[in-house]
Amino acid sequence: MTRQGESLRVTTDVRRDLLAAAAAFKNEAAVVWEYVVNSLQYVDRGTSPRVQVTVRPKDKVIEINDNGRGMDESDLHHFFRMHGENRDRLQGRTGRGKFGTGKSAAFGIGTGLHVDTRRNGLRNRINLTRAMIDRSSGDDIPLEWQTRNEATNLSNGTTVTISAIVLPRINSAAIIDYIERHLQAFRAINPQVAVNDHVCEYREPAVAQEFAFRPSVEQAELLGDVELTVKVAQSPLPENEQGVSITAGLGNLVAVERAGIDRKEFGSYLFGMVDVPALETYKTPLEPFDSSRSLALNPAHPVAAALVGFIGSRLEEVRGALVSREREARKSEQAKRLASEAEKIAEILNKDFETVRQRLQDIRAAAGTRGPVTSTFGGANDGGEDPDEWVEGSQEPGTTEAHRGRNGDGNRRHRPAPNIPAIGTPDRNGKTAVDPAGGIGRSRPKPRGGFRVDYKNLGKDEPRSVYDPAALGILINLDHPVVAAALGEAGVEDPTFKRLSYEIAFSEYALALGYEMAKQDPDIPADDLLYEVRSSLNRISVAAASLYR
């Protein structure tokens, strides 16, 4: 009970505070990375970090063991302080640990956190469980100190064990993908991280082009003299590899910015990096990012706002150049023949897609690409009903009509022209571009949904085909040795090339449907998934029998 006259102060219920912080860690990949990144950052000078992650699904346990500098008793008191300021930061070394929520991460997926740490010949072992949290008064949470300052010959390091994991299953592949994506920020210190028997490595995608950009004078006043690197991959990237990685000092990955281009043509090909220490040093009460590890910047922060604008404009610049180059390439005679063949394949695929779309309706909204399918994933709105209506746009080569002036009275003649897209028609020799109008009377073009097939030069070391989930695109790699050999001198009309194209596209389509089903239901049994892929491949092959004649 508060006494009359007692001073009023801010307090906290540490029990609820810890669980609220834990709620930000929604999956095993984010939780494991929280401890792995500590292992990479907090090492003795001259030591290359080594981290072993052991996943034991049957025991519902994940263990992270490192050769870091470990913690002594004083460090442990600081570690278990909610939102305690990072000691390295106080000494001017930037890095993770800004919000001091790492000790909470384990309780996002489990009910036990066990820390076994060795530093300077002394070993300490601490237990914290969900039952201990629930029993606490909220003023503090007593810990179980199993071993306190015990002499040891073990080298410095820490083992963190997350026990009694409550997830239906532990996704080791997701943990590996997450670690490998984030390792790029630590390449300078040559880290080695293994998940069970898999050694994680950051594998940069094959790069077709690379660009470097500096901010304008006005932007540099906030961002500093930074350099943005934008790279163009040979083929579309998985979602977790797209976008510009933003660091605020070595190893301090704070955000990944896509600036809204990931759903646009060629947007899924772009990735890059930029280091902006000013995100940490700019004086403002606003935080540039929050403690949720969402890898999203706070647009209200002055530096973050300037950075998003800088990155967005440069990504769009590169993307626009790629679109223009592709448009020019489509004008060649062989490109036209390839496009015609691709449309035949896409028509077969989309007829089949129409028969299975109801089973996939909860997966995603279909990408805005041409195709005969008038329905979309997820039951989203259909495309326009008139397939012959086209307007000035960006998707297909075409020609457009000039806007006609009015012959009304003088007042109307001098009014500003309304912002209405010019009417157009598809034309592979056209000098402009058009999009499906999506029906008469709509205020904006609304393209149709469906799979799209394209022939692309993706590089001889890339797979013979690639599925681009963002665009529902199936890309056949013209540079792959077997495809290039089939195309040969006989060209697109060669039956061998056509049949190979069908086989590649149909196989990729069947795998794409399987991929989308697995995204919808990550727990689908492997046998069921294999059955679905085989069934789709057989069904589409039978439907396309006429193409082989």
C-alpha positions in Angstrom: 0.0 0.0 0.0 1.3 3.5 -0.9 1.6 5.7 2.1 0.3 9.3 2.1 3.1 11.7 1.3 5.4 9.0 -0.1 7.2 10.1 -3.2 5.8 8.9 -6.6 8.2 7.0 -8.8 8.2 4.8 -11.9 8.4 1.1 -11.0 8.2 -2.1 -13.0 7.0 -5.7 -12.6 10.1 -7.5 -13.7 8.2 -10.7 -14.2 5.9 -9.2 -16.8 8.7 -7.1 -18.2 10.8 -10.2 -19.0 7.9 -12.1 -20.6 6.9 -9.0 -22.7 10.5 -8.8 -24.0 10.4 -12.6 -24.7 7.3 -12.2 -26.8 9.4 -10.2 -29.4 11.2 -13.5 -30.2 8.6 -15.4 -32.2 10.6 -18.3 -33.7 13.6 -20.5 -33.0 15.8 -18.8 -35.7 15.6 -15.3 -34.1 16.1 -16.8 -30.6 19.2 -18.8 -31.6 20.7 -15.9 -33.4 20.3 -13.7 -30.3 22.8 -15.9 -28.5 25.0 -16.7 -31.5 25.5 -13.0 -32.1 26.6 -12.5 -28.5 29.1 -15.3 -29.0 30.5 -13.6 -32.1 30.7 -10.2 -30.6 32.0 -10.9 -27.1 35.4 -12.6 -27.7 38.8 -12.1 -26.2 41.1 -9.9 -28.4 42.8 -12.0 -31.1 40.3 -14.9 -30.8 38.3 -16.0 -33.9 34.8 -16.8 -32.7 33.7 -20.5 -32.9 30.1 -21.4 -32.1 28.4 -24.8 -32.1 24.6 -24.9 -32.1 23.2 -28.3 -31.2 19.5 -28.9 -31.9 18.0 -31.9 -30.2 14.3 -32.0 -31.4 13.3 -35.2 -29.4 14.6 -33.6 -26.2 13.1 -30.2 -27.1 16.5 -28.6 -26.4 18.8 -26.2 -28.2 22.3 -25.6 -27.0 24.7 -22.8 -28.1 28.3 -23.3 -27.1 31.1 -20.8 -27.8 34.7 -19.9 -27.2 33.9 -16.3 -26.3 35.3 -14.4 -23.3 32.7 -15.8 -20.9 31.3 -14.0 -17.9 32.4 -13.7 -14.3 30.1 -13.0 -11.4 30.0 -9.3 -12.0 29.2 -9.9 -15.7 26.3 -12.2 -14.7 24.7 -9.7 -12.4 24.8 -7.3 -15.4 23.6 -9.9 -17.9 20.5 -10.7 -15.8 19.6 -7.0 -15.3 16.6 -6.1 -17.5 17.5 -3.4 -20.0 20.9 -2.9 -18.5 23.1 -0.8 -20.8 25.7 -2.7 -22.6 29.2 -2.3 -21.1 31.0 -2.4 -24.4 28.7 0.5 -25.6 29.6 2.5 -22.5 33.3 2.1 -23.5 32.5 3.4 -27.1 32.4 0.0 -28.9 29.2 -0.3 -30.9 27.5 -3.6 -31.4 24.4 -5.5 -30.4 23.0 -5.5 -26.9 21.5 -2.0 -27.1 18.3 -3.0 -25.3 19.5 -5.7 -22.9 16.8 -8.2 -23.7 18.9 -11.2 -24.7 18.2 -13.1 -21.4 14.5 -13.0 -22.3 14.9 -14.5 -25.8 14.8 -18.2 -24.6 11.3 -17.7 -23.1 10.0 -16.8 -26.6 10.1 -20.5 -27.4 10.9 -22.4 -24.3 10.5 -22.6 -20.5 14.1 -23.0 -19.4 17.3 -21.0 -19.7 20.6 -22.5 -18.4 23.9 -20.6 -18.6 27.2 -22.3 -18.0 30.1 -19.8 -18.4 33.8 -19.8 -17.7 36.1 -16.8 -17.4 39.6 -16.5 -16.1 39.6 -19.9 -14.4 36.3 -19.6 -12.7 33.1 -21.4 -13.7 29.5 -20.3 -13.0 26.2 -22.1 -13.8 22.8 -20.4 -13.5 19.3 -21.7 -14.1 16.2 -19.7 -14.8 12.8 -21.3 -15.6 9.3 -20.2 -16.4 8.1 -21.6 -13.1 10.6 -19.4 -11.2 9.4 -16.4 -13.1 5.8 -17.2 -12.4 6.5 -17.7 -8.6 8.3 -14.4 -8.3 6.8 -11.3 -6.7 7.5 -9.1 -9.7 10.0 -7.0 -7.7 12.8 -9.4 -8.8 13.3 -13.0 -9.9 15.6 -15.1 -7.8 17.9 -17.3 -9.9 19.3 -20.8 -9.1 23.0 -20.6 -8.9 24.2 -24.2 -9.4 27.9 -23.5 -9.4 29.4 -20.3 -8.2 33.0 -19.3 -8.8 34.2 -22.9 -9.1 37.8 -23.3 -10.1 38.2 -24.8 -13.6 40.7 -25.7 -16.2 38.2 -25.1 -19.0 39.0 -22.2 -21.4 36.9 -19.1 -21.5 33.5 -19.6 -23.1 29.7 -19.9 -22.5 27.1 -22.6 -23.1 23.5 -21.4 -23.3 20.9 -24.1 -23.2 17.2 -23.5 -24.0 15.1 -26.3 -22.6 11.4 -27.5 -22.7 10.9 -25.9 -26.0 7.1 -25.5 -26.7 7.2 -25.3 -30.5 5.4 -28.2 -32.3 8.7 -28.9 -34.1 12.1 -27.2 -34.2 13.0 -26.0 -37.7 16.8 -26.5 -38.0 16.8 -25.4 -41.7 15.3 -22.0 -40.7 18.0 -21.6 -38.0 20.7 -22.3 -40.6 19.2 -19.9 -43.2 18.8 -17.1 -40.6 22.4 -17.5 -39.4 23.9 -17.6 -42.9 22.0 -14.5 -43.9 23.3 -12.5 -40.9 26.9 -13.8 -41.0 27.8 -11.3 -43.7 28.0 -8.5 -41.0 30.8 -10.5 -39.3 32.9 -11.5 -42.3 35.9 -9.4 -41.1 36.4 -11.5 -38.0 36.3 -14.9 -39.8 33.6 -16.5 -37.7 32.8 -20.2 -37.7 29.3 -21.3 -36.8 27.9 -24.8 -37.0 24.3 -26.1 -36.6 24.7 -29.7 -35.7 26.9 -31.0 -38.5 26.2 -28.2 -40.9 28.9 -25.4 -41.1 27.2 -22.1 -41.8 28.7 -19.8 -44.3 27.6 -16.6 -45.9 27.4 -17.4 -49.6 27.0 -14.3 -51.6 24.8 -14.8 -54.6 26.4 -14.8 -58.1 26.6 -11.1 -59.0 25.9 -9.8 -62.5 26.5 -6.1 -61.7 27.6 -3.9 -58.8 27.0 -0.2 -58.1 28.3 2.2 -55.5 26.5 5.3 -54.4 27.3 8.3 -52.2 24.6 10.4 -50.5 23.9 14.0 -51.6 25.3 16.8 -49.6 22.1 17.3 -47.8 21.7 13.5 -47.0 25.4 13.3 -45.9 24.7 15.9 -43.2 22.6 13.2 -41.5 24.1 10.0 -42.8 27.7 10.9 -42.9 30.1 10.0 -45.7 28.7 6.5 -46.3 28.8 4.3 -49.3 25.9 2.3 -50.4 26.7 -0.9 -52.4 23.8 -2.3 -54.6 24.3 -5.6 -56.3 22.3 -7.3 -59.1 22.1 -11.0 -58.7 22.2 -13.4 -61.7 18.8 -14.8 -60.8 15.9 -13.9 -58.4 16.8 -14.2 -54.7 14.9 -15.9 -51.9 13.1 -13.3 -49.8 15.5 -13.5 -46.9 18.4 -12.5 -49.2 16.8 -9.5 -50.8 17.3 -5.9 -49.8 20.1 -3.7 -48.4 21.6 -4.8 -45.1 22.2 -1.9 -42.8 24.8 -2.0 -40.1 25.7 0.6 -37.5 29.2 -0.5 -36.9 31.0 -3.8 -37.4 28.7 -6.8 -36.7 25.8 -4.6 -35.7 23.2 -5.5 -38.3 20.2 -3.3 -37.4 17.9 -3.4 -40.5 17.3 -4.8 -44.0 15.6 -2.3 -46.3 13.8 -3.2 -49.5 12.1 0.2 -50.0 9.0 -1.4 -51.5 10.7 -2.7 -54.7 10.6 -6.4 -53.8 7.2 -6.8 -55.5 8.3 -4.9 -58.7 9.9 -6.3 -61.8 13.6 -7.1 -61.0 13.2 -6.0 -57.4 13.9 -9.6 -56.2 17.3 -9.4 -58.0 18.7 -6.6 -55.8 20.7 -6.8 -52.6 23.5 -4.8 -51.0 24.9 -3.2 -47.9 25.6 0.1 -46.2 27.2 0.9 -42.8 25.8 4.0 -41.1 27.3 4.6 -37.6 25.2 7.8 -37.4 22.2 5.6 -36.6 23.7 5.1 -33.2 25.4 8.4 -32.7 22.8 11.0 -33.8 21.5 12.9 -30.8 17.7 12.5 -30.5 15.4 10.9 -28.0 13.9 8.7 -30.8 15.4 5.3 -31.3 16.4 4.3 -34.9 15.0 0.8 -34.4 13.2 -1.1 -31.6 14.0 -4.1 -29.4 11.9 -6.6 -31.4 14.8 -7.5 -33.8 12.3 -6.9 -36.7 15.2 -5.5 -38.8 13.0 -2.5 -39.6 14.0 1.1 -39.2 11.9 3.7 -37.4 10.8 6.2 -40.1 10.4 8.9 -37.5 14.1 8.9 -36.7 15.9 11.6 -38.7 18.8 9.5 -39.8 16.6 6.5 -40.6 14.2 8.6 -42.6 17.1 10.0 -44.7 18.6 6.6 -45.1 15.3 5.0 -46.4 15.0 7.7 -49.0 18.6 7.4 -50.1 18.4 3.6 -50.4 14.9 3.6 -52.0 15.9 6.1 -54.7 19.1 4.2 -55.6 17.4 0.8 -55.7 14.7 2.2 -58.0 17.4 3.7 -60.2 19.1 0.4 -60.6 15.8 -1.5 -61.1 14.7 1.0 -63.7 17.9 0.5 -65.7 17.4 -3.3 -65.6 13.8 -2.9 -66.8 14.9 -0.6 -69.7 17.6 -3.0 -70.7 15.2 -6.0 -70.6 12.7 -4.1 -72.7 15.3 -3.4 -75.4 16.5 -7.1 -75.3 12.9 -8.2 -76.0 12.9 -6.5 -79.4 15.3 -9.0 -81.0 13.8 -11.6 -83.3 15.0 -14.5 -81.1 13.6 -12.8 -78.0 10.2 -12.5 -79.7 10.2 -16.2 -80.5 11.3 -17.2 -77.0 8.5 -15.0 -75.6 6.0 -16.6 -77.8 7.1 -20.1 -76.7 7.1 -19.0 -73.1 3.5 -17.8 -73.5 2.4 -21.2 -74.8 3.9 -22.9 -71.7 2.4 -20.3 -69.3 -1.0 -20.9 -70.8 -0.8 -24.6 -70.1 0.5 -23.9 -66.6 -2.2 -21.4 -65.8 -5.0 -23.7 -67.0 -3.7 -26.3 -64.5 -3.3 -23.6 -61.8 -7.0 -22.7 -62.2 -7.8 -26.3 -61.1 -5.7 -26.2 -58.0 -6.0 -22.5 -56.9 -8.7 -23.3 -54.3 -6.3 -25.6 -52.5 -3.8 -22.7 -52.3 -6.2 -19.9 -51.6 -4.7 -19.1 -48.2 -1.1 -18.9 -49.4 -0.7 -15.5 -51.0 -2.2 -12.9 -53.3 -1.1 -13.6 -56.9 1.5 -11.4 -58.4 0.4 -8.9 -61.1 1.4 -10.8 -64.2 -0.3 -11.6 -67.5 -2.1 -14.9 -67.8 -5.5 -16.4 -68.5 -6.2 -17.1 -64.8 -8.9 -14.7 -63.5 -8.6 -15.7 -59.9 -5.8 -15.2 -57.4 -4.3 -16.9 -54.4 -6.1 -16.1 -51.2 -9.3 -15.3 -52.8 -8.2 -11.8 -53.6 -10.0 -9.7 -56.2 -10.0 -10.9 -59.8 -8.3 -9.1 -62.6 -10.2 -7.2 -65.2 -12.8 -9.0 -67.3 -11.7 -7.5 -70.6 -8.4 -9.0 -71.8 -8.2 -6.6 -74.7 -8.0 -3.4 -72.6 -4.4 -2.1 -72.3 -3.0 1.2 -71.0 0.4 2.9 -70.9 2.5 1.0 -68.3 5.7 -0.9 -67.8 5.1 -4.7 -68.2 4.9 -5.4 -72.0 6.3 -3.8 -75.2 3.5 -1.9 -77.0 2.3 1.3 -78.6 0.1 3.9 -77.0 -2.3 6.6 -78.4 -1.7 10.2 -77.7 -4.3 11.9 -75.6 -6.9 13.8 -77.7 -7.7 17.4 -76.9 -11.2 18.6 -76.2 -13.2 20.7 -78.7 -15.6 22.1 -76.0 -15.9 25.7 -74.8 -13.0 27.9 -73.9 -13.2 27.1 -70.2 -12.8 23.4 -70.7 -10.0 23.8 -73.2 -7.8 25.5 -70.7 -8.3 23.2 -67.8 -5.5 20.8 -66.8 -5.7 17.5 -68.6 -6.9 14.7 -66.3 -4.3 12.1 -65.3 -5.6 9.2 -67.3 -3.3 6.6 -68.7 -3.1 6.5 -72.5 -4.8 3.6 -74.3 -2.4 1.1 -75.8 -2.0 -2.2 -77.5 0.6 -4.9 -77.0 3.3 -4.7 -79.8 6.6 -6.5 -79.5 8.1 -3.9 -81.8 6.6 -1.0 -79.9 8.7 1.8 -78.4 6.7 2.2 -75.2 5.2 -0.3 -72.7 1.7 -1.3 -71.7 -0.1 -3.0 -68.9 -3.5 -4.8 -68.8 -6.1 -2.2 -67.9 -8.0 -4.5 -65.5 -11.4 -3.6 -66.9 -13.1 -0.4 -68.0 -13.7 2.3 -65.5 -11.0 1.4 -62.9 -8.9 4.3 -61.7 -5.7 2.3 -61.8 -4.4 -0.5 -64.0 -5.1 -3.9 -62.4 -3.1 -6.7 -64.0 -4.3 -10.3 -64.0 -2.9 -13.1 -61.8 -1.1 -16.3 -62.8 2.2 -17.9 -63.4 4.6 -16.3 -65.9 7.3 -18.1 -67.9 10.4 -16.3 -69.1 13.7 -17.2 -70.7 16.6 -15.4 -69.0 20.4 -15.4 -69.2 21.1 -16.2 -65.6 24.7 -17.5 -65.9 26.1 -20.9 -66.7 26.7 -21.8 -63.1 23.1 -21.1 -62.1 20.4 -23.8 -62.1 18.6 -24.6 -65.3 15.5 -23.0 -63.9 14.5 -20.8 -61.0 11.2 -20.1 -59.3 10.6 -16.5 -58.3 7.9 -16.6 -55.7 7.4 -12.8 -55.6 6.4 -12.7 -59.3 5.0 -16.2 -59.6 7.7 -16.5 -62.3 9.4 -19.6 -63.8 12.7 -18.6 -65.3 14.4 -20.9 -67.8 18.2 -20.3 -67.8 19.4 -19.9 -71.4 23.0 -20.0 -70.1 22.8 -23.4 -68.5 24.9 -25.8 -70.6 22.1 -28.2 -71.4 19.7 -25.4 -72.4 22.4 -23.6 -74.5 23.3 -26.9 -76.2 19.6 -27.6 -77.1 19.1 -24.1 -78.4 22.3 -24.4 -80.5 22.2 -23.1 -84.1 18.8 -24.5 -84.9 17.2 -21.9 -82.7 13.9 -21.7 -80.8 11.9 -23.8 -83.4 14.1 -26.8 -82.8 11.9 -29.7 -81.4 14.7 -30.7 -79.0 14.9 -27.2 -77.5 11.1 -27.0 -77.2 10.7 -30.4 -75.5 13.5 -29.6 -73.1 11.8 -26.3 -72.3 8.5 -28.0 -71.5 10.2 -30.6 -69.3 12.1 -27.8 -67.3 9.1 -25.6 -67.0 6.7 -28.4 -65.9 9.2 -29.7 -63.3 9.7 -26.2 -61.9 6.0 -25.6 -61.8 5.4 -28.8 -59.9 8.1 -27.9 -57.4 6.7 -24.4 -57.1 3.3 -25.7 -56.1 5.0 -27.9 -53.6 7.0 -24.9 -52.2 3.8 -22.9 -51.8 2.0 -25.8 -50.1 4.9 -26.2 -47.7 4.8 -22.5 -46.9 1.1 -22.8 -46.2 1.6 -25.9 -44.0 5.2 -26.2 -42.8 4.3 -29.5 -41.0 3.1 -31.2 -44.2 4.7 -34.7 -44.2 7.5 -35.3 -46.7 5.6 -38.2 -48.2 2.5 -36.0 -48.8 4.6 -33.3 -50.3 6.4 -35.7 -52.6 3.0 -37.1 -53.7 1.7 -33.6 -54.5 4.8 -32.7 -56.6 4.6 -36.0 -58.6 0.9 -35.6 -59.0 1.3 -32.0 -60.3 4.0 -33.1 -62.7 2.0 -36.0 -64.1 -1.1 -33.8 -64.5 0.6 -31.0 -66.3 2.5 -33.4 -68.6 -0.7 -35.1 -69.7 -2.4 -31.7 -70.3 0.5 -30.6 -72.5 0.7 -33.7 -74.7 -0.4 -31.7 -77.7 2.7 -29.5 -77.5 5.0 -32.5 -78.2 3.5 -33.2 -81.6 
